[in-house]
Amino acid sequence: MDTHGLVRDWIAVFNTGDASRADQVVSQTFVEHAVAPFGQNTPGRVDGPVHLTEASSWLRAQFPDLRMEIEAIVAERGVVAVLVTSTGTNRGPLNGVIPATDRTFSARQSHWFRVEDGRLAEHWATRDDLSTMLQLGIVGRPVAG
C-alpha cells in the first residue's frame, strides 16, 4: 500500500471506529510521540494495532461524530505528513473526567509518520488544542482587567 493510502486508512479508523485493518496500517512496534490533551506522558513504544484501536475508541467516546477531513498529504523518503481539519461534538467526558459540554469544535492538526516495511511505524502530532478547548468551553477567553 502506498503511504498516502496508509494515512487515509489511519484516518478512516478515527472517522468510522472500524479498526479491523489496524494491523495492516500500523506496525506491531509503533512509537507514539503525541501527547493527549491534558496528558501527562507520551505513550512511547506501543503495540501499534492495539494503540490505534484504543486511541480511536477513546476519542470517539468523547466525540461520537468525530470527523477528520484531509487537506493535504505529502510524502518523502519514508516520512508522510497529513494536514487535517478535525470536527466533532463533545458528547462524552473529556479525557474521561471533564463532563461533556455538548459543544462542537473545528481545528486543524498535522500528523507526521515514519513509514517502515509498508506500515506506519512512528507518529508525531501538532494540534490546535487551545482553540479546541476554547470552542468546547473548557478554558475561557481572557478578559481585559
C-alpha positions, 0 to 999 in steps of 0.5 A: 500500500502506498503511504498516502493510502496508509494515512487515509486508512489511519484516518478512516479508523478515527472517522468510522471506529472500524479498526479491523485493518489496524494491523495492516496500517500500523506496525506491531512496534509503533512509537507514539510521540503525541501527547493527549490533551491534558496528558501527562506522558507520551505513550512511547513504544506501543503495540501499534494495532492495539494503540490505534484501536484504543486511541480511536475508541477513546476519542470517539467516546468523547466525540461520537461524530468525530470527523477528520477531513484531509487537506493535504498529504505529502510524502518523502523518503519514508516520512508522510505528513497529513494536514487535517481539519478535525470536527466533532461534538463533545458528547462524552467526558473529556479525557474521561473526567471533564463532563461533556459540554455538548459543544462542537469544535473545528481545528486543524492538526498535522500528523507526521509518520515514519513509514517502515516495511509498508506500515506506519511505524512512528507518529508525531502530532501538532494540534490546535488544542487551545482553540479546541478547548476554547470552542468546547468551553473548557478554558475561557477567553481572557478578559481585559482587567 
